Amino acid sequence: MLYLHEMLTIVPWTEEEFWDIMETDYVPQAAQNGLRLVGLFKVGIQYSKNYALWEMDDWAALDRIQEFHDRDPWMKTWRLESIRYRTDWLGRVLEPAPFSPTLEQIQGGGYESTMYLHCLVRTLPGKSEEYISAIGDEMLPLAAKWGMKLAGCYRTVAGEAESDEVIHIWTAGDAITQWGEIRKAARSDPGLKEWEARAAAWRQDVDYRFLLALVPFSPLHMKPELLEVMKLMRKT
C-alpha cells in the first residue's frame, strides 16, 4: 500500500460547501481510479486548513491516478470548480509502517474519535527506519495505556516534503476534557520520559497538530452518535 497526504488551504467560510462537493463529486471519482479516502479533517486552531489522507494499492496505481488528474476531462472541470473552495495544497506520498492500520482495518471499527493527534517528525539523517520501529515496539503499548490508538504511521517517500519525514496519527478523545485525561496519564507515566529521552537519538523536531474529525463521510471520524448530532446541526 501507499498513501497520499494532502494539506489543503480552504477559502474562508466555504469549508462545508467544499466537503459537500468532495462527497458527491471527487471522492467517488477518485475511488473509481484507485484513490480511497482514509480521512478528511479540519485542522484545529488553523481553521483555514484541512488535511486529507488517501490510500492506493501501489506505485502503478499512483501512475494511473496521476494520469487521471492530468488528462481526464472530468478532472479539468473539477479543478475549475474546486478552486472556488481551496487556494493551495501540498502533497506527500507515504509508505506505511508494517503495523500501520489499513483502510479496511479502520473501517472495521474502533478508531472513532473527535480529535486526532497528528505528529509530523523530521528524523535525523538515516534514522527514520529506527524511529518507526521504536514507535511500533515502544510507543504503541505506551499510548494504549493512556487511551490512544494508532490511526496511521508512515514514512515520506515522495512529494513536496523534506527528506527523513515520519508522520504518525493517533486518536485523542472526544472532547478537550478527554484529551486532558490522556495527557495527565501520559505525563504521570515514567515511560513517557524514557521515550522522549530515547527519541532524541532519532528525531530533530516534531510538529504537533490537532485534527478535528467533523466530516461525516470520512472513514476516520467521530463516534456515530456524535456524527448524527453534527448532521442535525448542519441542517439547522
C-alpha positions as a Markdown table, in Angstrom:
| # | Residue | x | y | z |
|---|---|---|---|---|
| 1 | Met | 0.0 | 0.0 | 0.0 |
| 2 | Leu | 0.9 | 3.7 | -0.5 |
| 3 | Tyr | -0.8 | 6.8 | 0.9 |
| 4 | Leu | -1.3 | 10.3 | -0.3 |
| 5 | His | -1.2 | 13.0 | 2.4 |
| 6 | Glu | -2.6 | 16.4 | 1.4 |
| 7 | Met | -2.5 | 19.8 | 3.3 |
| 8 | Leu | -5.3 | 22.0 | 1.9 |
| 9 | Thr | -5.8 | 25.7 | 2.3 |
| 10 | Ile | -9.6 | 26.4 | 2.3 |
| 11 | Val | -11.2 | 29.7 | 1.3 |
| 12 | Pro | -12.8 | 31.2 | 4.4 |
| 13 | Trp | -16.4 | 30.4 | 5.0 |
| 14 | Thr | -16.6 | 27.8 | 2.2 |
| 15 | Glu | -15.4 | 24.7 | 4.1 |
| 16 | Glu | -18.8 | 22.9 | 4.5 |
| 17 | Glu | -19.6 | 23.5 | 0.8 |
| 18 | Phe | -16.1 | 22.1 | -0.1 |
| 19 | Trp | -16.9 | 19.0 | 2.0 |
| 20 | Asp | -20.2 | 18.6 | 0.2 |
| 21 | Ile | -18.7 | 18.6 | -3.3 |
| 22 | Met | -15.9 | 16.3 | -2.1 |
| 23 | Glu | -18.5 | 13.8 | -1.0 |
| 24 | Thr | -20.7 | 14.0 | -4.1 |
| 25 | Asp | -18.1 | 14.6 | -6.8 |
| 26 | Tyr | -14.4 | 14.0 | -6.1 |
| 27 | Val | -14.4 | 11.1 | -3.6 |
| 28 | Pro | -16.4 | 8.7 | -5.8 |
| 29 | Gln | -14.4 | 9.6 | -8.9 |
| 30 | Ala | -11.1 | 9.2 | -7.0 |
| 31 | Ala | -12.3 | 5.8 | -5.7 |
| 32 | Gln | -13.1 | 4.6 | -9.2 |
| 33 | Asn | -9.5 | 5.4 | -10.2 |
| 34 | Gly | -7.9 | 3.6 | -7.2 |
| 35 | Leu | -7.6 | 6.5 | -4.7 |
| 36 | Arg | -9.6 | 5.7 | -1.5 |
| 37 | Leu | -10.3 | 8.3 | 1.2 |
| 38 | Val | -9.0 | 7.4 | 4.7 |
| 39 | Gly | -9.6 | 10.7 | 6.5 |
| 40 | Leu | -10.6 | 14.3 | 5.8 |
| 41 | Phe | -10.0 | 16.7 | 8.8 |
| 42 | Lys | -10.3 | 20.3 | 9.9 |
| 43 | Val | -7.0 | 21.4 | 11.5 |
| 44 | Gly | -7.5 | 22.7 | 15.0 |
| 45 | Ile | -6.7 | 26.4 | 15.5 |
| 46 | Gln | -5.6 | 26.8 | 11.9 |
| 47 | Tyr | -9.2 | 26.9 | 10.7 |
| 48 | Ser | -8.4 | 27.6 | 7.1 |
| 49 | Lys | -6.5 | 24.3 | 6.8 |
| 50 | Asn | -7.8 | 20.8 | 6.0 |
| 51 | Tyr | -5.7 | 17.6 | 5.9 |
| 52 | Ala | -6.7 | 14.7 | 3.7 |
| 53 | Leu | -5.3 | 11.1 | 3.7 |
| 54 | Trp | -5.8 | 8.7 | 0.9 |
| 55 | Glu | -4.9 | 5.0 | 0.3 |
| 56 | Met | -3.8 | 3.4 | -3.0 |
| 57 | Asp | -2.5 | -0.1 | -3.9 |
| 58 | Asp | 1.0 | 0.6 | -5.2 |
| 59 | Trp | 3.2 | 2.8 | -7.4 |
| 60 | Ala | 1.4 | 1.6 | -10.6 |
| 61 | Ala | -1.9 | 2.9 | -9.0 |
| 62 | Leu | -0.2 | 6.2 | -8.3 |
| 63 | Asp | 0.7 | 6.4 | -12.0 |
| 64 | Arg | -2.9 | 5.8 | -13.0 |
| 65 | Ile | -4.1 | 8.4 | -10.6 |
| 66 | Gln | -1.7 | 10.9 | -11.9 |
| 67 | Glu | -2.8 | 10.2 | -15.4 |
| 68 | Phe | -6.4 | 10.7 | -14.3 |
| 69 | His | -5.5 | 14.0 | -12.7 |
| 70 | Asp | -3.6 | 15.2 | -15.8 |
| 71 | Arg | -5.7 | 14.0 | -18.7 |
| 72 | Asp | -9.3 | 13.2 | -17.7 |
| 73 | Pro | -11.8 | 15.8 | -18.9 |
| 74 | Trp | -13.8 | 15.4 | -15.7 |
| 75 | Met | -10.7 | 16.3 | -13.7 |
| 76 | Lys | -10.3 | 19.5 | -15.6 |
| 77 | Thr | -13.8 | 20.6 | -14.7 |
| 78 | Trp | -13.2 | 19.6 | -11.1 |
| 79 | Arg | -10.1 | 21.7 | -10.8 |
| 80 | Leu | -12.0 | 24.8 | -12.1 |
| 81 | Glu | -14.9 | 24.1 | -9.6 |
| 82 | Ser | -12.7 | 23.3 | -6.6 |
| 83 | Ile | -10.6 | 26.5 | -6.9 |
| 84 | Arg | -13.6 | 28.3 | -5.5 |
| 85 | Tyr | -13.0 | 26.5 | -2.3 |
| 86 | Arg | -9.3 | 25.8 | -1.9 |
| 87 | Thr | -6.4 | 28.1 | -2.8 |
| 88 | Asp | -3.4 | 25.8 | -2.2 |
| 89 | Trp | -2.5 | 22.2 | -1.5 |
| 90 | Leu | 0.7 | 20.4 | -0.6 |
| 91 | Gly | 1.1 | 16.6 | -1.3 |
| 92 | Arg | 3.3 | 13.9 | 0.1 |
| 93 | Val | 3.4 | 10.2 | -0.9 |
| 94 | Leu | 3.8 | 8.0 | 2.1 |
| 95 | Glu | 4.9 | 4.4 | 2.7 |
| 96 | Pro | 3.1 | 2.7 | 5.7 |
| 97 | Ala | 4.9 | 1.1 | 8.7 |
| 98 | Pro | 4.2 | -2.7 | 8.9 |
| 99 | Phe | 2.0 | -2.1 | 12.0 |
| 100 | Ser | 0.0 | 0.9 | 10.5 |
| 101 | Pro | -3.7 | 0.1 | 10.1 |
| 102 | Thr | -5.1 | -0.2 | 6.5 |
| 103 | Leu | -8.3 | 1.4 | 5.4 |
| 104 | Glu | -10.0 | -2.0 | 5.7 |
| 105 | Gln | -9.0 | -2.3 | 9.3 |
| 106 | Ile | -10.1 | 1.3 | 10.1 |
| 107 | Gln | -13.5 | 0.6 | 8.5 |
| 108 | Gly | -13.7 | -2.5 | 10.8 |
| 109 | Gly | -14.3 | -0.1 | 13.7 |
| 110 | Gly | -12.6 | 1.0 | 16.9 |
| 111 | Tyr | -11.0 | 4.2 | 15.5 |
| 112 | Glu | -13.7 | 6.7 | 16.2 |
| 113 | Ser | -12.5 | 9.9 | 17.8 |
| 114 | Thr | -13.5 | 13.6 | 17.6 |
| 115 | Met | -9.9 | 14.7 | 17.8 |
| 116 | Tyr | -6.7 | 13.1 | 16.3 |
| 117 | Leu | -3.2 | 14.0 | 17.2 |
| 118 | His | -1.1 | 14.5 | 14.0 |
| 119 | Cys | 2.7 | 14.3 | 14.5 |
| 120 | Leu | 5.0 | 15.4 | 11.7 |
| 121 | Val | 8.5 | 14.4 | 12.6 |
| 122 | Arg | 11.8 | 15.3 | 11.0 |
| 123 | Thr | 14.2 | 12.5 | 11.9 |
| 124 | Leu | 18.0 | 12.7 | 11.9 |
| 125 | Pro | 19.5 | 11.6 | 8.6 |
| 126 | Gly | 19.2 | 7.8 | 8.1 |
| 127 | Lys | 17.2 | 7.3 | 11.3 |
| 128 | Ser | 13.7 | 7.1 | 10.1 |
| 129 | Glu | 13.5 | 3.3 | 10.0 |
| 130 | Glu | 14.9 | 3.0 | 13.6 |
| 131 | Tyr | 12.4 | 5.6 | 14.7 |
| 132 | Ile | 9.4 | 3.9 | 13.1 |
| 133 | Ser | 10.5 | 0.5 | 14.6 |
| 134 | Ala | 10.6 | 2.2 | 18.0 |
| 135 | Ile | 7.1 | 3.6 | 17.6 |
| 136 | Gly | 5.9 | 0.0 | 17.0 |
| 137 | Asp | 7.8 | -1.6 | 19.8 |
| 138 | Glu | 7.7 | 1.1 | 22.4 |
| 139 | Met | 5.2 | 3.9 | 21.7 |
| 140 | Leu | 2.2 | 1.7 | 20.7 |
| 141 | Pro | 1.9 | -0.1 | 24.1 |
| 142 | Leu | 2.6 | 3.2 | 26.0 |
| 143 | Ala | -0.1 | 5.1 | 24.1 |
| 144 | Ala | -2.6 | 2.2 | 24.6 |
| 145 | Lys | -2.2 | 2.6 | 28.4 |
| 146 | Trp | -3.1 | 6.3 | 28.1 |
| 147 | Gly | -6.2 | 5.7 | 26.0 |
| 148 | Met | -4.8 | 6.4 | 22.5 |
| 149 | Lys | -4.9 | 4.2 | 19.4 |
| 150 | Leu | -2.7 | 4.5 | 16.3 |
| 151 | Ala | -4.6 | 5.6 | 13.2 |
| 152 | Gly | -1.6 | 5.6 | 10.9 |
| 153 | Cys | 2.2 | 5.6 | 10.8 |
| 154 | Tyr | 4.1 | 6.5 | 7.6 |
| 155 | Arg | 7.4 | 7.5 | 6.1 |
| 156 | Thr | 7.5 | 10.1 | 3.4 |
| 157 | Val | 8.9 | 8.7 | 0.1 |
| 158 | Ala | 8.0 | 11.4 | -2.5 |
| 159 | Gly | 6.3 | 14.8 | -2.9 |
| 160 | Glu | 6.7 | 18.3 | -1.6 |
| 161 | Ala | 8.4 | 17.4 | 1.6 |
| 162 | Glu | 11.8 | 17.2 | 3.4 |
| 163 | Ser | 13.8 | 14.0 | 3.5 |
| 164 | Asp | 13.6 | 11.7 | 6.5 |
| 165 | Glu | 10.0 | 12.7 | 7.5 |
| 166 | Val | 7.7 | 10.4 | 9.5 |
| 167 | Ile | 4.0 | 11.1 | 10.1 |
| 168 | His | 2.1 | 9.3 | 12.9 |
| 169 | Ile | -1.6 | 9.9 | 13.8 |
| 170 | Trp | -3.4 | 8.9 | 17.0 |
| 171 | Thr | -6.9 | 9.0 | 18.4 |
| 172 | Ala | -7.1 | 11.8 | 21.0 |
| 173 | Gly | -10.6 | 11.6 | 22.6 |
| 174 | Asp | -14.0 | 13.1 | 22.0 |
| 175 | Ala | -13.6 | 16.4 | 24.0 |
| 176 | Ile | -10.9 | 18.6 | 25.4 |
| 177 | Thr | -11.5 | 17.1 | 28.8 |
| 178 | Gln | -10.8 | 13.6 | 27.5 |
| 179 | Trp | -7.6 | 14.8 | 25.9 |
| 180 | Gly | -6.7 | 16.3 | 29.3 |
| 181 | Glu | -7.2 | 12.9 | 30.9 |
| 182 | Ile | -5.0 | 11.3 | 28.2 |
| 183 | Arg | -2.3 | 14.0 | 28.7 |
| 184 | Lys | -2.4 | 13.6 | 32.5 |
| 185 | Ala | -2.0 | 9.8 | 32.2 |
| 186 | Ala | 1.0 | 10.3 | 29.8 |
| 187 | Arg | 2.7 | 12.9 | 31.9 |
| 188 | Ser | 2.4 | 10.7 | 35.1 |
| 189 | Asp | 3.9 | 7.7 | 33.3 |
| 190 | Pro | 7.7 | 7.3 | 33.7 |
| 191 | Gly | 7.6 | 5.6 | 30.3 |
| 192 | Leu | 6.9 | 8.9 | 28.6 |
| 193 | Lys | 10.1 | 10.5 | 29.9 |
| 194 | Glu | 12.1 | 7.4 | 28.9 |
| 195 | Trp | 10.5 | 7.5 | 25.4 |
| 196 | Glu | 11.3 | 11.2 | 25.0 |
| 197 | Ala | 14.9 | 10.7 | 26.0 |
| 198 | Arg | 15.3 | 7.8 | 23.6 |
| 199 | Ala | 13.5 | 9.5 | 20.7 |
| 200 | Ala | 16.0 | 12.4 | 20.9 |
| 201 | Ala | 18.5 | 10.0 | 19.3 |
| 202 | Trp | 16.3 | 9.6 | 16.2 |
| 203 | Arg | 14.4 | 12.8 | 15.6 |
| 204 | Gln | 15.2 | 16.5 | 15.2 |
| 205 | Asp | 11.8 | 18.1 | 15.9 |
| 206 | Val | 8.1 | 17.3 | 15.9 |
| 207 | Asp | 5.2 | 19.4 | 14.7 |
| 208 | Tyr | 2.0 | 18.6 | 16.6 |
| 209 | Arg | -1.5 | 19.4 | 15.2 |
| 210 | Phe | -4.9 | 18.5 | 16.5 |
| 211 | Leu | -7.2 | 17.3 | 13.7 |
| 212 | Leu | -11.0 | 17.6 | 14.1 |
| 213 | Ala | -12.9 | 14.7 | 12.6 |
| 214 | Leu | -16.1 | 16.6 | 11.6 |
| 215 | Val | -16.5 | 15.3 | 8.1 |
| 216 | Pro | -19.4 | 12.7 | 8.1 |
| 217 | Phe | -18.2 | 10.7 | 5.1 |
| 218 | Ser | -14.6 | 10.4 | 6.3 |
| 219 | Pro | -13.7 | 6.8 | 7.4 |
| 220 | Leu | -11.7 | 8.3 | 10.3 |
| 221 | His | -14.5 | 10.1 | 12.1 |
| 222 | Met | -16.1 | 10.8 | 15.4 |
| 223 | Lys | -18.4 | 8.3 | 17.1 |
| 224 | Pro | -21.7 | 7.6 | 15.2 |
| 225 | Glu | -23.9 | 9.3 | 17.8 |
| 226 | Leu | -21.9 | 12.5 | 17.6 |
| 227 | Leu | -21.9 | 12.3 | 13.8 |
| 228 | Glu | -25.7 | 12.4 | 13.9 |
| 229 | Val | -25.7 | 15.5 | 16.1 |
| 230 | Met | -23.3 | 17.1 | 13.6 |
| 231 | Lys | -25.6 | 16.3 | 10.7 |
| 232 | Leu | -28.6 | 17.8 | 12.5 |
| 233 | Met | -26.6 | 20.9 | 13.3 |
| 234 | Arg | -25.7 | 21.4 | 9.7 |
| 235 | Lys | -29.3 | 21.2 | 8.7 |
| 236 | Thr | -30.4 | 23.9 | 11.1 |
